[in-house]
Amino acid sequence: MTLSEAQRAVDDWIKTVGIRYYGELTNTAILTEETGEVARLMARLYGEQSFKNPEEEARAPEQLAEEMADVLFVLICLANQTGVDLTKALQRSLEKKTVRDRERHRNNPKLKPKD
């Protein structure tokens, strides 16, 4: 699915199943909440925090994927609501980063390949 297809699919879902978009401010709060859920799982899967029980740990990789998809869904909602074409926006962002960071990252000793 392309970004454009995803934007259309989310819009169709909102208009048929979801009835209407939440307000932009509400969706921004939901995006923050969903991002926090991703952060919580990342801290436990890849950081120093531990899981409360083995069942939570076993389900964590699947749950991480679900939470990332939730972040993407709400971000697409916001893009649709504000008239942002995510394909064009991502292309512009990659172009900007390529120009700005071409040498910066090559010369960063912290980013040298690990042996």
C-alpha positions in Angstrom: 0.0 0.0 0.0 1.4 3.4 -0.9 1.0 6.5 1.3 -1.6 7.8 -1.1 -3.5 4.6 -1.0 -3.2 4.6 2.8 -4.6 8.1 3.0 -7.6 7.1 0.8 -8.2 3.9 2.8 -8.2 5.8 6.1 -10.5 8.4 4.7 -12.9 5.8 3.4 -12.8 4.0 6.8 -13.5 7.2 8.7 -16.4 8.1 6.5 -18.0 4.7 6.6 -17.1 3.1 9.9 -15.8 5.9 12.0 -18.6 8.3 11.0 -16.4 11.4 11.0 -12.9 12.5 12.0 -12.2 13.6 15.6 -11.2 17.2 15.8 -7.6 18.0 14.9 -6.7 18.8 18.5 -8.2 15.5 19.8 -6.3 13.6 17.2 -3.1 15.3 18.2 -3.7 14.2 21.8 -4.5 10.6 20.5 -1.2 10.7 18.5 0.7 11.6 21.6 -1.0 8.8 23.6 -0.2 6.2 20.9 3.4 7.4 20.6 3.7 6.9 24.4 2.5 3.3 24.0 5.2 2.7 21.4 7.8 4.3 23.7 6.6 2.1 26.6 7.2 -1.0 24.6 10.5 0.2 23.2 11.8 0.8 26.7 10.9 -2.7 27.7 12.0 -4.5 24.5 15.2 -2.6 23.8 15.8 -0.5 27.0 16.4 -1.3 30.6 12.8 -1.5 31.8 11.3 -4.9 32.5 7.9 -6.4 31.8 5.5 -7.0 34.6 4.9 -10.6 33.6 6.0 -13.2 31.0 2.7 -13.0 29.1 3.2 -9.3 28.5 6.7 -9.9 27.3 5.7 -12.7 25.0 3.1 -10.5 23.3 5.3 -7.4 23.1 6.7 -7.7 19.6 3.1 -8.2 18.1 1.8 -5.4 20.3 4.7 -3.1 19.1 3.6 -3.6 15.5 0.0 -2.8 16.5 1.0 0.4 18.4 3.1 1.6 15.5 0.2 1.0 13.1 -2.0 3.0 15.5 0.5 5.9 15.3 0.5 5.7 11.6 -3.3 5.6 11.4 -3.7 8.8 13.6 -0.9 10.6 11.7 -2.7 9.8 8.4 -6.0 11.1 9.9 -4.2 14.4 10.8 -2.7 14.6 7.3 -6.1 14.1 5.7 -7.7 16.7 8.0 -5.1 19.3 7.3 -4.7 18.7 3.6 -1.2 17.2 3.8 -0.1 14.9 0.9 2.2 12.5 2.9 3.8 11.2 -0.3 4.9 14.7 -1.3 5.8 15.7 2.3 8.0 12.6 2.7 9.7 13.2 -0.6 10.5 16.8 0.4 11.7 15.7 3.8 14.1 13.1 2.3 15.4 15.7 -0.2 16.0 18.2 2.6 17.8 15.6 4.7 19.9 14.5 1.8 21.2 18.0 1.1 21.5 19.0 4.8 23.0 15.7 6.2 25.1 14.3 3.2 28.5 15.0 4.9 27.3 15.4 8.5 26.5 11.7 9.0 29.6 10.5 7.1 31.8 12.5 9.4 30.1 11.4 12.6 32.4 9.0 14.5 29.4 7.7 16.5 27.9 6.3 13.3 30.9 4.3 12.1 30.0 0.6 11.5 30.4 -1.6 14.5 33.0 -4.4 14.3 
